[in-house]
Each structure stands twice: as structure tokens, then as C-alpha cells.
Amino acid sequence: MNTKEDFFKEIENSVSEDTFVRLTLSKNADRSATLKKVLIKLALIKKQLQFSFVFRHETNDVTKNFSIKNGLEEIEKLLGDEFWIANLFTTQHDFVFEKNKKGKLKFRKSKPTFSQIPERQHDKPKSDFLQKNNPTEGRATYLQELGILDANDRIQKGKGDKYKQIKKFIEIVSDLLKKNPHVLESKNDEPLRIVDMGSGKGYLTFALYDYLVNTMNLNVKITGVEIRENLIEICNNIATNSNFDNLHFEQGFIEGYELPETDILIALHACDTATDDAIAKGIKANAQLIICAPCCHKQIRKQIKNDSAFEAVLNYGILKERQAEIITDTIRALILEANDYATKVFEFISIENTGKNVMIVGQQRKSEQPRDVTMYLQKVEELKKQFGIEEHYLEKIV
Ligand SMILES: C[S@@+](CC[C@H](N)C(=O)[O-])C[C@H]1O[C@@H](n2cnc3c(N)ncnc32)[C@H](O)[C@@H]1O
């Protein structure tokens, strides 16, 4: 073996004989170029064997996939001209192709470092609910169509936090259903009715439907309610493309939406008092679970008086804002308790992923015993008095 063609032939053979482990191209002829290395492996992408190239630049990686034919053409272009060193690993031999400054070519063939070919399955995002079942036709497309995953099912740049949120949200709902078995037991053959208020782009709504239907095998009907008409159209199209027959999005305001009896009410990051509207609708619709993650908290902030017992705190803008959030959500939790919901308030995801990370979950109490709820309402009154608040919006609509 003494020419570039011979080396290239070894690459072709290793692919056709399925002994290819990996190929690395390094030592860029142009030392000032940002592209420093190319790492090449074989991967099964959409059931087809393809070359996966990672172009390693000084500060970032760019991944591109090529068919075998196009990948070989790409390697041929890069080898020897742009990159002066190539290391080919196969299960039969290791090969080194090298070109020096004078244009002299060197080849080495040695014992193989690897005795087995690597897993060809393409890297999948680490997600229980995506990985557990074999993907059925159209299964993951919603995450691609929503721009969370790329065509190879990898998380898109900048979407990692959203992906974590989706995963965490699914874990929370799954856990709530385990802790509240009556929610499913009460359904018999009827669908579990879920309404997502302020569904936005529907990331969480789609993932929840996918999880409940395709992983938990439940009969589920989910409705997303959202003001923005363009999002309704987009989401309904994606639902159709994904064969999610019982997932629909409707255009409407939360406050004006006529909510029929519902099992689970969700409102994640619905703005300001839209969260209160959703909670009130959920209580009236006899929802067994109310899951919300509040967003901005303007209504109470405007009412808090700086001459209260907390004057020193409230003089600092950011602390007043935080205090407003705490009071708003505490009163929401107390009102839920007063309406017979055992309520939890917790951080549902790390603050690094989103600042809007407080979740309020109300689980309808099943006890037949009448309970004294005046204690909760008294606490609401005390809080309001301390901070000079006239009224929490949720009080007047619930
Ligand atoms: C921050 S996004 C959150 C979307 C989604 N729930 C999530 O967590 O990914 C809030 C969404 O609620 C919608 N929204 C806000 N107020 C609303 C209202 N009163 N009625 C219906 N939708 C509302 C907004 O248009 C927006 O799409």
C-alpha cells in the first residue's frame, strides 16, 4: 500500500465488510483554519447506514450526516489535500496515512486497536418516554416538528433546557398518577380528560399525550387552550401528522373558556392572573389534579405597600418582586387547600434551566369527612393584612 488511492480503498473495504470502527482526519494544511479535526463514524440513521461527520472547530462542533456514497466523496476531498494525517481504525488493522510538508506520503499498517465494531445505533436523546417503546411511525416527529430534536433525534442547540423541562414534567405527572390511583381507577373505559390552559407551542402537551398514550397505554383526551391563533394551527397540524387523534388545540382565552368536567387541569407559565383563571376553572370543573407553574406575578406586586411590616425588604425592587411571587403563590396554595385540594409547592426544575421553576400542585382530597377550611382563609386574610393587599384575584373568581 503506497498511495492515497490504496488508503482510500481500505476505507471502502472496511465499510463494505463492516469492519470500520472510525476515521479521524487531522493536521489541517491551513494552520490558521478554525477547522482542526474531522471525526467520522458509521451510524444507523432512520434505519440506513450513514457516515456521521463531526467537524471539530476551535470553539464548536458541527455534525453532518452523509450517505455512504457522499461520505466517501467527502473523505476523498479532505484526505491529503485539506488534512495531512488520517487514522483509520478497523477491526482488522489500524492504518495511518500521512503527508509531510514536502508532499511526501507515508503509510503505516499495524495491529488493530479494536476487535469489535462499535454500536451503530445513532445516539438517541436520553429520555425514558422516548426510549422505552420502539418508536412507532410518526412517534417522535412532534419533537422534531417543534424544533426540539433535529432530524437525527438529537437535541437541537439551545433546546436542552426545554427538553429537560419536558422530561421533568412527564416524571411529575407520572408520579402524581401513581400517588393518586383513583384518578385512573375512576375512568373505566372513559378517556382521561386533560386540559392544558395556555398551551403555547405545545411542547409539554404533545409530550404528555405521547407518554400517556404510547407508554402508559391510556385512553386520553387532551385539549390545549391558547390565545394565539397561529399556534393553534401549527399544533393541530403537528397532532394530525403524529396521528395523535385525541389531542386538539382550541383558540380561546382561559378566562372565557367553558371548561366541562375535567380530570386534570394544567397551566404552565400562563401569564400573571391567567394562572388564577386556570386554577378557578379547574376547581369548578372538579379536576382531581391541578398542576400549574406560575409565570409573572404583577397583580399582587402592584398592591403590596412599602409601609408594611416588611418595609426594609420591600424597598429593594428585586426583593419586592420576589416577595410578590411568594405571597401570590402562597395565597393560591391556601385557596386550593380551602377548596379541598392537598397542595404542594416545589421547584420542579433547576433554576439554571428556567427562572419560572415553581410548581403548585393541588390533589383533590377524597375524604368524605367535611373539613374546617376557615383556617386557610384566615391565613389568606392575615397575609393580605400584613402586606396591605386588598384582594388576590383568585379570591374573587373562585
Ligand atoms: C409562556 S407561554 C407557556 C406555554 C406552555 N404552557 C409552556 O409552558 O411551554 C404562555 C402561553 O399562554 C398563553 N396565554 C397567556 N394568557 C392567556 C390567556 N388568558 N388565555 C389563553 N392563553 C393565554 C400565551 O399566549 C402563551 O402562549
The ligand as an SDF file (V2000), in Angstrom:
LIG
                    3D

 27 29  0  0  0  0  0  0  0  0999 V2000
  -45.0480   31.3180   28.4680 C   0  0  0  0  0  0  0  0  0  0  0  0
  -46.1550   30.5020   27.4070 S   0  0  0  0  0  0  0  0  0  0  0  0
  -46.1490   28.8850   28.0700 C   0  0  0  0  0  0  0  0  0  0  0  0
  -46.5460   27.8280   27.1010 C   0  0  0  0  0  0  0  0  0  0  0  0
  -46.5920   26.4130   27.6450 C   0  0  0  0  0  0  0  0  0  0  0  0
  -47.6160   26.2370   28.6260 N   0  0  0  0  0  0  0  0  0  0  0  0
  -45.2390   26.0170   28.2110 C   0  0  0  0  0  0  0  0  0  0  0  0
  -45.0710   26.0230   29.4370 O   0  0  0  0  0  0  0  0  0  0  0  0
  -44.3290   25.6810   27.4360 O   0  0  0  0  0  0  0  0  0  0  0  0
  -47.7030   31.1440   27.9270 C   0  0  0  0  0  0  0  0  0  0  0  0
  -48.7700   30.9260   26.8970 C   0  0  0  0  0  0  0  0  0  0  0  0
  -50.0180   31.2490   27.4660 O   0  0  0  0  0  0  0  0  0  0  0  0
  -50.7620   31.9730   26.5260 C   0  0  0  0  0  0  0  0  0  0  0  0
  -51.7180   32.7850   27.3150 N   0  0  0  0  0  0  0  0  0  0  0  0
  -51.4140   33.7790   28.1650 C   0  0  0  0  0  0  0  0  0  0  0  0
  -52.5430   34.2760   28.7020 N   0  0  0  0  0  0  0  0  0  0  0  0
  -53.5640   33.5590   28.1920 C   0  0  0  0  0  0  0  0  0  0  0  0
  -54.9790   33.5940   28.3490 C   0  0  0  0  0  0  0  0  0  0  0  0
  -55.5160   34.4710   29.1690 N   0  0  0  0  0  0  0  0  0  0  0  0
  -55.7280   32.7260   27.6500 N   0  0  0  0  0  0  0  0  0  0  0  0
  -55.1430   31.8170   26.8140 C   0  0  0  0  0  0  0  0  0  0  0  0
  -53.8200   31.7380   26.6190 N   0  0  0  0  0  0  0  0  0  0  0  0
  -53.0380   32.5960   27.2930 C   0  0  0  0  0  0  0  0  0  0  0  0
  -49.7470   32.8040   25.7870 C   0  0  0  0  0  0  0  0  0  0  0  0
  -50.2070   33.2050   24.5040 O   0  0  0  0  0  0  0  0  0  0  0  0
  -48.5770   31.8440   25.7100 C   0  0  0  0  0  0  0  0  0  0  0  0
  -48.5760   31.0920   24.5430 O   0  0  0  0  0  0  0  0  0  0  0  0
  1  2  1  0
  2  3  1  0
  2 10  1  0
  3  4  1  0
  4  5  1  0
  5  6  1  0
  5  7  1  0
  7  8  2  0
  7  9  1  0
 10 11  1  0
 11 12  1  0
 11 26  1  0
 12 13  1  0
 13 14  1  0
 13 24  1  0
 14 15  1  0
 14 23  1  0
 15 16  2  0
 16 17  1  0
 17 18  1  0
 17 23  2  0
 18 19  1  0
 18 20  2  0
 20 21  1  0
 21 22  2  0
 22 23  1  0
 24 25  1  0
 24 26  1  0
 26 27  1  0
M  CHG  2   2   1   9  -1
M  END
$$$$
